[in-house]
Amino acid sequence: MAQMNMIESIRSAMDVTMGRDPHVVVLGEDVGYFGGVFRCTDGLQRKYGEDRVIDAPIAEGGIIGTAIGMGVNGLRPVAEIQFADYIYPGYDQVVSELARLRYRTCGDFFSPVTIRTPCGGGIRGGQTHSQSPEALFTHVSGITTIMPSNPYDAKGLLISAIQSDDPIVFFEPKRIYNGPFDGDPEKPAVSWSSHAKGEVPEGYYTVPIGSAEIVKPGDDLTIITYGTLVHVAQASAELTGVDAEIVDVRTLAPLDIPTLADSVRKTGRCLVAHEATRYSGFGAELVATIQEECFYHLEAPIERIGGWDTPYPHAFEWNYFPGQKRIAAGIRKVMEAE
């Protein structure tokens, strides 16, 4: 075991899989000599060579299209999109080609592409470096969508993704890339981001895709969330004193409905939170699913908290982001409802 932050665990996942399987290749903007804008691929080109860690032009459609062709021809490409905000030029390649390849060829062809991309705020990057577009991919049949909340899951899930024969979009919350951080005016007495750095096996292991995790058991309320907000939810529950059960979705599609539903049936109350824009965000799907599965067990309306329905701001980043005060207010609202 070693102490790793999420950047280190993601790099370790690629290192482990590349060492085990010569068909695994990495491509993207600045992933080679520079080691990636967040250094997630640092040292991989020196270790595995330019034929396996490939610096690509600034053309996201070309990166994803090339990865699809690599996958069809027997490789296991890991394509990095430098920021999730940049993925839109390659969105058609994902939706029209990658997601449908197995279906349109009646199973004759597939392309095991993993698309890694950092998402969300935390670096004051403004509207073009802070978006969380995960809901756009959960809507596409044929795409697996993952967002881990800690280094252990990040490494295990990324290894599982690279080994999978299905295409996967792997979102990495940049706010917890480096573990504990400063700059949040709502930061509580306890460092809620401390869990973003932890013990991670240095070798090979996997975390199952399609499985949610109960990160904190509780009896009063279920908080369903993912990514950075797993840690914010824990701090929010501490502020209120509510015995909340916190469920980390981890894999957004396919969704682990039994784990989510069992938790809500036990507590009778539910709050859903994510960083992305609230309207038509993935929280809407979570709320609808819980309503369908747990209606007769609910003792209060489901509360939904997300980012504001605006472009991601620069100067007011911490106002946009659902911090612990907003989530704590949502917890109290659900607990006070009759």
HELIX and SHEET records of a PDB file:
HELIX    1   1 MET A    6  ARG A   20  1                                  15    
HELIX    2   2 LEU A   44  TYR A   48  1                                   5    
HELIX    3   3 GLU A   60  VAL A   72  1                                  13    
HELIX    4   4 ALA A   84  TYR A   86  5                                   3    
HELIX    5   5 TYR A   88  GLY A   90  5                                   3    
HELIX    6   6 TYR A   91  ASP A   92  1                                   2    
HELIX    7   7 GLN A   93  LEU A   98  3                                   6    
HELIX    8   8 LEU A  101  ARG A  104  1                                   4    
HELIX    9   9 GLY A  126  THR A  128  5                                   3    
HELIX   10  10 GLU A  134  THR A  138  1                                   5    
HELIX   11  11 PRO A  151  GLN A  163  1                                  13    
HELIX   12  12 LYS A  174  ILE A  176  5                                   3    
HELIX   13  13 TRP A  192  ALA A  196  5                                   5    
HELIX   14  14 LEU A  229  THR A  240  1                                  12    
HELIX   15  15 ILE A  257  THR A  267  1                                  11    
HELIX   16  16 PHE A  282  CYS A  294  1                                  13    
HELIX   17  17 PHE A  295  HIS A  297  5                                   3    
HELIX   18  18 GLU A  317  TYR A  320  1                                   4    
HELIX   19  19 GLN A  324  GLU A  336  1                                  13    
SHEET    1   A 2 ALA A   2  MET A   4  0                                        
SHEET    2   A 2 GLY A 198  VAL A 200 -1                                        
SHEET    1   B 7 VAL A  53  ASP A  55  0                                        
SHEET    2   B 7 VAL A  24  GLY A  28  1                                        
SHEET    3   B 7 ARG A  76  GLU A  80  1                                        
SHEET    4   B 7 THR A 114  CYS A 119  1                                        
SHEET    5   B 7 ILE A 168  PRO A 173  1                                        
SHEET    6   B 7 THR A 144  ILE A 146  1                                        
SHEET    7   B 7 THR A 251  ALA A 253 -1                                        
SHEET    1   C 5 GLU A 213  LYS A 216  0                                        
SHEET    2   C 5 ALA A 244  ASP A 248 -1                                        
SHEET    3   C 5 LEU A 221  THR A 225  1                                        
SHEET    4   C 5 CYS A 270  THR A 277  1                                        
SHEET    5   C 5 GLU A 303  GLY A 307  1                                        
END                                                                             
